[in-house]
């Protein structure tokens, strides 16, 4: 197959679009990626990409359109989103390569896929959307607007129009199907495809000091990640506690969380490591006492999201400390290697005290149960086999 893969985010940004594209190329498919200049998750966008519009990496042909750089403030973010929308549409209008299929990645914002609509109709080829973020539900969860507002109504119509163009959906969480059918009123073929993650199969150095019990969070630091209760719990621990909290990542709430740590005088127990690559972050996660997974709980559909950090934490084979909605909680209950808590400091504290009473064998067994669950249900090969077989069927209607 010759596949046009569209994702605003791609390497060196840490998104599954890179893993999927490179694996499809390894399996013999021609993969062309339309993406933006990298800027997500970095304090400053990598300058070496300023002059790179086209490159080939690990067998994947990559075209990068210019983006308005992400800075502080909602206005800068809006301009960033709009710049990909405008420049990707411009590229697609001129694109005349003979593709068998378009494979769009629905991260936030959904606007990033709006340009596919005209391209698909003009070329009359199948279109698959891989849904990682629900729109416009994600906007509600982020507190940007409320139901019933003019902005929400506009985003609802826009999202529905973009989703309606797809021939097949890959849904990254089981609860997403209900949202499409009951909220958006879209009933189209869909396949449950969890987010593939990069698997590390080698020995990794231990970055921690002897005697530490490190908790590790790796991911976006935003409002819906709700890290405040985990930080606040450290103010309730005894002064000589062996627990430490390492936070890896960037995000809109990072400065607020740093100020919170400073206000509680926890600089000797809570550490912000900033953006780290997969190779840099893995030693922390693999050697953690527990990995932290947090996503704001609620009755909305976003709370049913199963985030990448949950899947990677299962693969790491360590116990997990999780405050998460029903979708993720159900998976962790099946794996049987987690402490599931409520999103408050008292619940975090209770879990830390309980974990401290367990011996090394019990903690090791919790981690091994997580790893086994991952290997049996979520391995990279299993997920990629599922993705590839469905893309092939969609590109060849006679084989359906």
Order of alpha helices (4+ residues) and beta strands (2+ residues): beta-alpha-beta-beta-beta-alpha-beta-alpha-beta-alpha-alpha-beta-beta-beta-alpha-beta-alpha-beta-alpha-beta-alpha-beta-alpha-beta-alpha-alpha-alpha
